[in-house]
């Protein structure tokens, strides 16, 4: 039988919990009573507290003793009539595991003690796992980046001048393109490229969403296996960003949104100019990123920095690891399949994580040597 500690003095609540737990219910009226039970918390499986208590309120009580409750992995449920989304999110961010507003919900909550304990354990482990050291470019790598980028810019300056003239003659607008990109540690910076698209390209992303290759692949998978939209029977309970349990309907909605694809790639992109196709196929459009390297925004080798709309979808533990590695001009997935066929979204994200787990100066040199034959690709990506 599970032991429950109830903090409060509402007759209806006390009666409901007594019927459910009998002698396994520990009842105290306020923070003083809770303090007197601290030595016995090892025997408690869950704490349910009313919000309106004499002295400290229920949420204040949790905040004062959160470290003890978390250390002993005891979930804390708050009974409150203030349940609007902002207040709920605030309490959940603090670490309160659940909020309820009616006494008739108590029986359901009591039956979910094991679930709440596992969810708390998952949350605490996740919190520990994400405390990683921020990446800093090693001195040898930084010197290498500066020497290579500076030398390359000197020798390719005639090519850059001719390309700028060609872009200007074909279409109106600036010859360069600056966008906000997300690099190492989710740091946002100005990203430089030669313009290969028409000037309204960014505004047409939603208009052309149906042509996104990654979205098409995800949609085909979902149609071939509709049961994949449901979580496995024995999988751990999923939770929302605010820490609340995720319902089956919410899970299906999440999967439908993910089917739209995190990354965007249009085959034979109609937004690309004629000059743009040439400089893309030869990677000349990427050359201004050498300026980003000199500034320290990027390295020669690393995971590609992502546009904001892509990066904001890669914050989970599964895919966020890519941002713990250096951002770079060329990386693992660029040389693995560039020109050798299509690459799925999961393959691309997986290769980014693989690079983050194994990057080193000598592995970067190998990737640079592999990049040279990959520059002249066959596929328009």
N, C-alpha and C positions, 0 to 999 in steps of 0.2 A: 504494500500500500504506500502511495506517495504521501509525503508530509508537506503540508501547505501552511505558510505563515500569512495570516490575514491581519492587516493593520487598518483599523477603523472601528466604528461603533454604530453602524446602521443595522437595525434589527433584521430587516428583510435579507440583507446580504449575509449576515452571520448565520441566519437560519438556513439559507440555501446551501452555504458551504458546509455547515454542520451535517446536513442530510447526506451530502456527497462524501465527506471525509471522516465524519465521526470523530473518534479519538485521535486521528491523524492530523486534525486541524489545530494549529497553534494560533491563539487569538490574543492580540495586544491592541490597545486603544490609540496609541500615539507614539511619537518618536522615543519617548522615555522607555516605553514598554519594548520597543524594538531594540534599543540599546542594551537592555537587560537580557536580550536573547542572542546577542552576538556570539557568545561562546558556544551556543548550540546550533549555529548556522550550518555546520557540517551535516546536520541531520535534516536540513530543509531542502526540498526539491524545487520550490517556487515561492515567490512572494507576491501577494496581491495587496495593493494599498489603495485606499480612497484618496482622492485629491484633497478634499476638505478635512484636514486634521487640525487638532489644537496644537499650537506651536508651529513647527515646520509643516508646510504643505507636502503632499505626497511626492511631487516632482523634486522639491527641495531636499526631502529626505533621501531620495535616490541619489541625487547629485552629491550629497555629503558622504554617502556610504557606497558609492558606485565601485570604487576600487576593491572593497572587500567582497561585494557581490560578484564582480567579474572574476576575481581571483578564485572564488569558490564555484564559479560557473552557475550561479543561481539566477534564473530569469526573473525580471521584475515587471509586473503588469499593473497598470494604473487605471483606476476607475474614475472617470471624469465626465461631466456633462458638457465640457468645452472640447468639441471634437472637430472644429473646422480644420481644413487642410493645412494651413500655416502652422497652427499650434500642434497638430499631429506630427507634422514633419519635424518641428523643433524638438519635441519630446523623443522621437525616434532617433534623431541625430545624437541626442544625449546618451542613448543606449538603452532606453526603456524598450522592452521587447514587444509590448502590445498595449493598446488602449481600448477600453470598453466603456459603454455608456448605459447599459441596462443590466439589471440583476439576472435576467433570464439568459444572458450570455455566459454567465459564470460556469455553467455545466460544460459548455463546449470548450471554454478555456481550460478548465480543469482536466479535460480529456486529452489536451494537447501538450501536457507537461513535457513529455519526451521530445516532441517536435520542437518546443521552445528551447529546450536545453541544447539540442543539436544545432539549432539556428544560432544560438548565442555562441556556441563553440566555433561554428563556422565564421561568424563575424569577428570574434577575437583572433582567430588564426589568420584571417585575411588582413586584419589590422597590423599584425606582426609582420606578415610577409611583404607588405608594401613599403615598409621602412627600409628602403635600399639606399645605398650611397649614390649620389648624383654623379654622372659621368663627367670627367674632365679630360680633355685631349692631352695625352702624354707629350712630353717635350719633343721627343724624336719624331713623333707623328706630326706635330705642329710645324717643326722645321722642314720636314719633307713636304708638307702641304704648301708652305710659303715658297719654297724653291721651285717646286713643280708648277704651281699656279703662275708665279711671276715669269718663269722662263717660257711657259706655254703662251701666255698673253703677248709676250714680245714677238714670238715667231709667227703667231697666227693673226697679228694685227692687219696684214693686207687682206686676208680672207674676211675678217670682220667688216672692213671698210667696203669691200665689194658687195657683201651680203646686205649691209645697211642700205646701199644704193638700190639694190634690186627690190627690197621690201618697200622702199619709198616710192619707186616707180610703179609698182603693181597696185597698191591700195593706200588709201588715206589713213592717217593716224600715226601714232608714235611707232618708231621702229623697234623699240624695246617694250618689254612687258614686265611689270612688277606686280606680284601678288603676295599676299600674306601666307606664309607656310609655317608648319609646326615641325620643329626639329627635336633635338635632344632634350629630354626632360620636359616635353610639351612647351618649349620656349618658342614664341612666335617671332618671325623676322621677315624682312623684305627679301623676296626671292626674285632674281633677275634672269630673264630669258630674252632672246630675239623673238619678235612677234611672228608667229607662224599661222595665226588665225585672223579672221576678221575682227574688228574692234568690238562687236557685240557678242562675242563668244560666250562670256560668262553668263549673260542673261538668257542664253538659249539652252542651258543645261537641262532645266526642267522640261522645256519644249521637246527636247530630243531624248527624254528619259527612256522611252520605249525602245530605243536603239542601243541601250547600254548592254554590252555583251555579258557583263557579270550578272545583271538582273535577269537576263534571258536564261542563263545557266541555272540560276537559283529557282526560277519559275518552273523550268523543266523538271528539276529534281523533285520539287514539291508535287507536281502533277503525277510523276511516276510513282511516288511513294507518299500518299496523303497522310498515312499514319505517322510519318516523321514529324508532323506538326505537333504531335503530343509528346510530352516528356516520357521517358521510360518509366515503367511501373515502380521500379526499385531505385529510381534516381533520387538524390537529395532534394529536399524542397527548395525551389528557387525563391529568391527574394527580390523585391524592387530596390531601386537606388536608395530609397529612404529607409530601407531595412524591413519593410512590411512584407508579409508572405505574398507570393505571386499566385493568383488564381489561374485555373486552366484557361479561362477566356483571355486573361491578360497575356498568358504565355503564347497563345495562338496569335494574338495581335502583334506581339513582339516578333514572332517568326514571319508574319506577313510583311512587316516593315523591313526585316532583314533581307527578305526576298528582293527588295529594291536594290540591294547591293551597297556595300560600303564604298568600293572603288568605282570609278567611272571610266569606261573605255568604249569609244565608238569606232567600229571598223569602218574605214573609208569615211572618216569624219567630215561631214559637209561644211563644217565651220573652218576647215583648213584651206589656206590659199594655195595657188600653184607653187609659188616660191616656198611657202611653208612646207609643202610635201617634200621638196628637195632637201631643205635644211633639217627636216625631221629625220629623213632617211639616212642622212649623213651625220646627224647629231650636232650640226653646226649651231642649231638654236640653243643648245645647252652651254655653249662656250662662255657666255657672260657669267655663268655660275662660278667661274674661276675668281671673279671679284668677291663673291660670297665667301669663297675659301680664304682669300687674303684677309677679309674682315673677321674671320673666325666663326662665321655663322655655320659653316659646313666644313667637311673634309673632302679630300679627293675620293676616298672610299667610305661608304657608310650606307645606311638605309635612306631611301629617298624621303626628303621632307614632304609632308602631305598638306594639301589644302585644308582649310579649317573644317569644311563640311565633311571631309573624310576622317580627319583626326578625332573629331568629337564622338565618332562612333567606335573608336578603338581605345576605350578607357578601361575595359575589363582586364582581369588578371590574365585571361587567355591570350590576348593580343597586345596589351599595353607594354609588354616587355620590349618591343621594338624601339620604344622611345628611350630606353636605357643605354642605347648604343649611339655612336656618332651619326649625324646626318651626313649624307655624301652625294657626290655627283653620280657615281656608279656604285653598284652593290651586287649582292649575291643573285637576287632574282633577275636583274637586268642581263646577266650573262648566262643564266641557266637555260632560258628558253627564248631569248630575244632572237626573232627570226626563225625559231624552230617549232612554231605552232602556238596555239592559244594556251593561256595559263589561267586556271581558275582562281577565284578570289581567295579561297582558303590556302591554295598553294603559295600564292604571293605573300600572304600574311605569315604563313608558316616559314617561308624562307627568310623573311625579315627577322622573325624570332630566332631562327637558327643562326643568323649572322650575329645577333645581339649576344647569344650564348657563347660564341666561339671566336669573336673578332680578336685579331692581334696584328701587329705591324707586318709580319711576314705573310700572314694570310691576305692582308691588303695588297701586298706586292703581287701575289699570285692572281688576285682578282683583276688588278690593273692589266696584267699580261693577257688575261682572258678577255678583257674588255675590247682590246684593239680589233680582233676579227669580228666582234659582235657589233661594232659601230655601224657597219654597212649591212643593215638588216633587210630581210625580204618582206617582212610584214609591216603594214602601216599601223603602228600602235599609238 
